[in-house]
Amino acid sequence: MVITDKTLWHSIADVVVVGFGASGAAAAIAAHDNGAGVVLLEKQPADSHFSNSNMSVGMFLSVSDVAAARTYMENLCRVNPELYWTDKETIHAWAEHLSQNKEWLERQGARIRLMANGIGEHDLPGREGIDLYSFRGLGHGLMRFLKKQVATRGIPIMYHTRAERLLTNERREVLGVAARCQDKETNVRASKAAVLCSGGFEYDEEMKLNYLKVYPTYFAGSTSNTGDGIRMAQEVGASLWHMNCCSACFVLKPPDFPIALGPNFKGTKGYLQFLIAEATGNSYCGYIIVDRHGKRYTNEQFKRHTLYYELALYDSRRLEYPRVPSYWIFDRRRIEAGPLPLMFYGPMLHRMYRWSEDNSEEIRKGWIARAETVEEMAGKLGMEVAVLRETVQNYNSCCEHKHDPEFGRPSQALIPLREPPFFAIKLWPGSANTQGGPRRNQKAQVLDAYGNPIPRLYAAGELGSVYGQLYPMGGGNLAECFAFGRIAGEHAARETSNPG
Ligand SMILES: Cc1cc2nc3c(=O)[nH]c(=O)nc-3n(C[C@H](O)[C@H](O)[C@H](O)COP(=O)(O)OP(=O)(O)OC[C@H]3O[C@@H](n4cnc5c(N)ncnc54)[C@H](O)[C@@H]3O)c2cc1C
């Protein structure tokens, strides 16, 4: 929105950062440490502030070999020799700055620990250059730490202040942010630059419908992420990227709660057992995943951040996504192994949602279908009896022979479904966060439709993430928040002051 003679400024800072998650905190800290006066605008109230960064498991990537990490990301981003999901300069900045993540955090006193070396999720050259770390106290621990860093520096935070529009002059330079502090309009002048760090569009149904590859897609993070920064950037001419990319797989979606839950397919107890089962392919209970018509289509050992694209398959004759919803089918043994959601992920970890210990409440509500026979289950799920019966028979036969010729499920995960009653629950495409938003360059400047930087506008974090179709590895988002938050904050602080 272009300012007029009547525009009033209610407050002023050199750098205005919109959104107080990990990327906003990193941008604010870096801008301050480079000599700028900073203010943070956060739409949630202080006492209930809970971002995706809080919700996260607190794992992040650090790079031990910059050249290898560059190679890995280039491999992930290359469509053909001329076309990349993310340009090489930005990939290089990513690798270079990820290599400083660990040191940047430790220098400020963060308590982190190494989880694994050389761990890129995809088997591509260069993966050996990437290490995984985790924060003590998970996402909460991370945000507690970052909030302390912000407080130590005396950076003011305007909570309960929703940024609504970017304010520009006739030359399209960003001069500030029009916001709403509770119910009061407030214009915050940014004499150097504004940095958008307001997260993705996980809770904007129109954007998800138009931009993601399949609808519905449900997310396990903060309901505050409603694409505000995307609209604000679009208004001043930003180009968008990675809007249809999503590092996602399956989620459970309780009908009476807005946030999705992670499924605990294997009936593991605790985080360690879960990690071991993930690494070894072991399972403690039998289960299969079938499409709407009762057919298996996966070995049920899918890649956590990539399966999403398989769910987007559309049937043009039936006019439907046959894998949306999918059904998770299991027997008595899994129901007795404990709650269906993962207890250390998303709302369950933060005790935002109550799921009964023995799943009985959810069976009573009808979210989990129960049947004495596979044939009865087919009727309850609206599937052809013969199809589901054949699917289960084939699967049980694979278990007997310890060999799954069609899908290649590992033998240690082939546990038969033979102990009635049988149960089923819907699985939806979904996960942690969206990746799309305003396109940015290696300096975190937001670019217009012709690839030129929009003057004095920066972005970081999952809002216009550097990740395209393929996500490098769990921990990639927070790593990017730290890296591009710092890049944005440093460059914003180096801008000359604009007289207005
Ligand atoms: C369950 C779960 C587990 C995850 N685990 C991991 C993990 O272990 N490792 C990893 O790398 N990633 C993980 N992720 C993803 C990661 O947490 C996020 O991508 C990352 O935290 C995003 O940080 P951000 O700063 O970009 O946005 P956020 O942390 O979402 O912060 C955005 C902030 O902007 C505010 N805001 C929004 N609109 C406005 C507005 N108009 N005005 C002012 N403020 C606004 C929001 O209220 C929020 O506080 C996980 C996500 C979830 C949901």
The ligand as an ORCA input file, in Angstrom:
! r2SCAN-3c Opt
* xyz 0 1
  C       4.794    -30.915     14.873
  C       5.925    -30.244     14.137
  C       7.220    -30.728     14.279
  C       8.262    -30.122     13.580
  N       9.536    -30.532     13.820
  C      10.551    -29.932     13.166
  C      11.903    -30.257     13.455
  O      12.207    -31.009     14.388
  N      12.873    -29.686     12.692
  C      12.598    -28.785     11.706
  O      13.516    -28.312     11.050
  N      11.336    -28.415     11.445
  C      10.312    -28.933     12.174
  N       9.041    -28.516     11.949
  C       8.827    -27.400     11.013
  C       9.328    -26.106     11.689
  O       8.912    -26.105     13.035
  C       8.812    -24.846     11.020
  O       8.922    -24.896      9.635
  C       9.595    -23.638     11.543
  O       9.558    -23.631     12.950
  C       9.015    -22.365     10.994
  O       9.579    -21.275     11.657
  P       9.192    -19.830     11.169
  O       9.941    -18.877     12.008
  O       9.328    -19.728      9.696
  O       7.602    -19.746     11.456
  P       6.802    -19.978     12.799
  O       7.602    -20.642     13.838
  O       5.527    -20.590     12.420
  O       6.541    -18.502     13.304
  C       5.698    -17.621     12.600
  C       5.196    -16.582     13.587
  O       4.570    -15.535     12.845
  C       3.387    -15.147     13.517
  N       2.518    -14.488     12.544
  C       1.779    -15.057     11.550
  N       1.132    -14.109     10.857
  C       1.467    -12.906     11.424
  C       1.099    -11.562     11.170
  N       0.237    -11.223     10.193
  N       1.617    -10.579     11.955
  C       2.466    -10.882     12.980
  N       2.819    -12.145     13.278
  C       2.344    -13.146     12.496
  C       2.856    -16.445     14.084
  O       1.930    -16.209     15.126
  C       4.139    -17.128     14.548
  O       4.463    -16.786     15.873
  C       7.992    -29.044     12.696
  C       6.700    -28.546     12.580
  C       5.665    -29.125     13.307
  C       4.298    -28.536     13.187
*
